[in-house]
Amino acid sequence: MEYTHTDAELIRQPIGYWSWAAYKAVIARTRAALAGIGTTQPQWWVLAQVARAGTPKTRDEVSRLLRNYLDTGPEAMEQEIDTTIARGWITETPEGRLALTPEGRTFYDKAAALQDDLWTERHAGISDEEYLTTMKVLQRFIHNTGGRAWHH
């Protein structure tokens, strides 16, 4: 890959711009790929939470967990959960527990395979060591600026 600046110049580049540009590129690619199979990124989050749960989660548990992802918000997450139910991917028990339907399992497997492909695409030419360093550096930037990151 050819970089935009020399190493000496890159050191002086603003992290705010480059982290924003990386965010936009990754999110746009992910959302376009998911749209190509007929879903949204928040619907994927819902499916993944339900599919990977050791014990069935309630609607409230899933909504509370995901509402902070990319500033989605509680109303949007409730709508996305409703959409996964309306599409027949998830059922909700009278107690509010969510479970995948057979159709939901099939769709989840398809979307998970796509997410694996996207991960591979994003990580091309990046070692695990480089990725780990990047994650730690980004978390340090958040810490140093008094920010708060939330994930799980």
Secondary structure, 3 states (H helix, E strand, C coil): CCCCCCHHHHCCCCHHHHHHHHHHHHHHHHHHHHHHCCCCHHHHHHHHHHHHCCCCCEHHHHHHHHCCHHHCCHHHHHHHHHHHHHCCCEEECCCCEEEECHHHHHHHHHHHHHHHHHHHHHCCCCCHHHHHHHHHHHHHHHHHCCCCCCCC
